[in-house]
Amino acid sequence: MVVAFKVTGGERGEWAVLHVSGELDLVTSPVLRQRVHDAVAEGRHSLVLDLSEVHFCDSSGVGVLIAARRLIRSCRGRLRLILPARGAVEDSHVNRVLGALGVRRLFDVYGDVAEAVDEGDDTEPLSA
């Protein structure tokens, strides 16, 4: 079965939201990298990457996430990740890969887009 890779964009207030679905790997990660760069070039420095529909992520996908973090931080921006809500966040393939590589702590992770873009004082990222 072939899983199509897709990145669609939207906005939620001051946040640019990129919804990513499919497999984030060596072939598809350049697409996400370009979309992140495009958002930053448009002046969007608050970015949510919704990875809730990413079913597989290899090291090149992780590299894109780390590069996105570095780029956003260089602009004094904010990057937030959404991991699958199916069951516990710990069950997410992306979360397991980030944890195995020891980079999970670098990211603010939320359960859904609404939580990630909420500017209320009580919105906290999910624990590492």
Residue pairs with C-beta under 8 A, 6 or more apart in sequence:
3 22
3 23
3 55
3 56
4 21
4 22
5 20
5 21
5 22
5 23
5 24
5 27
5 28
5 31
6 19
6 20
6 21
6 22
7 18
7 19
7 20
7 21
7 31
7 32
7 35
8 18
8 19
9 16
9 17
9 18
9 19
9 35
9 39
10 16
10 17
10 19
11 17
12 48
12 113
12 117
13 117
13 119
14 46
15 44
15 46
15 47
15 48
15 116
15 117
16 39
16 42
16 44
16 46
16 47
16 48
17 47
17 48
17 50
17 113
17 117
18 32
18 35
18 36
18 39
18 47
18 48
18 49
18 50
19 50
19 53
20 32
20 49
20 50
20 51
20 53
20 54
21 53
21 54
22 28
22 53
22 54
22 55
23 54
23 55
23 56
23 57
24 32
24 51
24 54
24 56
24 57
24 58
24 60
24 61
24 64
24 94
25 56
25 57
25 58
25 60
25 61
26 58
26 60
28 61
29 60
29 61
29 63
29 64
30 64
32 49
32 61
32 64
32 68
33 64
33 67
33 68
36 47
36 49
36 64
36 67
36 68
36 71
37 71
39 47
40 47
40 71
40 72
40 75
40 77
45 72
45 75
45 76
45 77
45 78
46 77
46 78
47 68
47 72
47 77
47 78
47 79
47 80
48 79
48 80
48 81
48 82
48 110
48 113
48 116
48 117
49 65
49 68
49 79
49 80
49 81
49 82
50 82
50 113
51 57
51 81
51 82
51 83
51 84
51 92
51 94
52 82
52 83
52 84
52 85
52 112
53 84
54 61
54 93
54 94
55 93
56 93
57 93
57 94
57 97
58 97
59 101
61 94
61 97
62 97
62 98
62 101
62 103
65 81
65 98
65 103
65 107
66 103
66 106
68 79
69 79
69 106
69 107
72 78
72 79
73 79
78 108
79 107
79 108
80 107
80 108
80 109
80 110
80 116
80 117
80 125
81 94
81 107
81 108
81 109
81 110
82 109
82 110
82 111
82 112
82 113
82 116
83 89
83 92
83 94
83 95
83 109
83 110
83 111
83 126
84 91
84 92
84 94
85 111
85 112
89 95
89 109
89 111
89 126
90 96
95 104
95 109
98 104
98 107
104 128
105 128
108 116
108 125
109 125
109 126
109 128
110 116
110 123
110 125
110 126
111 126
115 123
